[in-house]
Amino acid sequence: MATLTVRNLPEEVHRALRVRAAMHGRSTEAEVRDILEATVRPPDRLRMGIALAELGRRAGLTSGDLAAIEQIRDKKAAEPLDLE
């Protein structure tokens, strides 16, 4: 777990957080964690793994297809592009 310190929080914002936390029956710190998580990880966010799996299903790929691709795939890391 990480620790986060927020400096120079206006008193009215802190007061509103305390009130909101009390309404939800939790500490101000727990309320801030909930607000941050809901903001940066909303439930309707695009999840790349799920999106790629759905794309594969729509394309009709099977587990056998994926195994075949894995066997022929170059295991060496790609070289970065030289844009100069």
C-alpha positions as CSV (number, residue, x, y, z in Angstrom):
1,M,0.0,0.0,0.0
2,A,1.1,3.5,-0.8
3,T,0.8,6.6,1.4
4,L,-0.4,9.9,0.0
5,T,-0.3,13.3,1.7
6,V,-2.5,16.1,0.5
7,R,-1.3,19.5,1.5
8,N,-3.1,22.9,1.4
9,L,-6.5,21.3,1.3
10,P,-9.0,24.1,1.8
11,E,-10.9,23.9,5.2
12,E,-14.3,23.8,3.5
13,V,-13.2,20.8,1.3
14,H,-12.0,19.0,4.4
15,R,-15.2,19.8,6.2
16,A,-17.2,18.5,3.3
17,L,-15.2,15.3,3.2
18,R,-15.8,14.8,7.0
19,V,-19.5,15.3,6.5
20,R,-19.6,12.9,3.5
21,A,-17.6,10.3,5.4
22,A,-20.0,10.5,8.4
23,M,-23.0,10.1,6.0
24,H,-21.4,6.9,4.7
25,G,-20.4,5.7,8.2
26,R,-16.7,5.6,7.7
27,S,-13.6,7.6,8.4
28,T,-12.5,10.6,6.3
29,E,-9.5,8.7,5.2
30,A,-11.7,5.7,4.0
31,E,-14.0,8.2,2.2
32,V,-11.0,9.8,0.4
33,R,-9.8,6.3,-0.7
34,D,-13.3,5.4,-2.0
35,I,-13.5,8.7,-3.9
36,L,-10.1,8.2,-5.5
37,E,-10.7,4.6,-6.5
38,A,-14.1,5.4,-8.0
39,T,-12.6,8.2,-10.0
40,V,-9.5,6.5,-11.4
41,R,-11.1,3.0,-11.7
42,P,-14.7,3.4,-12.6
43,P,-16.7,0.2,-13.0
44,D,-17.5,0.9,-16.6
45,R,-13.8,1.5,-17.7
46,L,-12.4,-0.3,-20.7
47,R,-10.5,-3.4,-19.5
48,M,-8.0,-4.3,-22.2
49,G,-7.9,-8.0,-21.5
50,I,-11.7,-8.3,-21.8
51,A,-11.8,-6.2,-24.9
52,L,-9.1,-8.3,-26.6
53,A,-10.8,-11.6,-25.6
54,E,-14.1,-10.3,-27.1
55,L,-12.3,-9.2,-30.3
56,G,-10.8,-12.7,-30.6
57,R,-14.3,-14.3,-30.1
58,R,-15.8,-12.1,-32.8
59,A,-13.0,-13.0,-35.1
60,G,-13.7,-16.7,-34.5
61,L,-10.3,-17.5,-32.9
62,T,-10.0,-20.7,-30.9
63,S,-7.6,-21.8,-28.2
64,G,-5.8,-23.8,-30.9
65,D,-5.3,-20.7,-33.0
66,L,-3.8,-18.9,-30.1
67,A,-1.5,-21.8,-29.3
68,A,-0.3,-21.9,-32.9
69,I,0.4,-18.1,-32.9
70,E,2.3,-18.5,-29.6
71,Q,4.5,-21.2,-31.1
72,I,5.6,-19.1,-34.1
73,R,5.8,-15.8,-32.3
74,D,9.3,-14.3,-32.0
75,K,10.1,-14.4,-28.3
76,K,12.8,-11.7,-28.6
77,A,11.8,-8.2,-27.5
78,A,11.1,-5.8,-30.3
79,E,13.7,-3.1,-31.0
80,P,12.5,0.5,-30.5
81,L,12.0,2.5,-33.7
82,D,14.8,4.9,-34.6
83,L,12.9,8.1,-35.6
84,E,16.0,10.2,-36.4
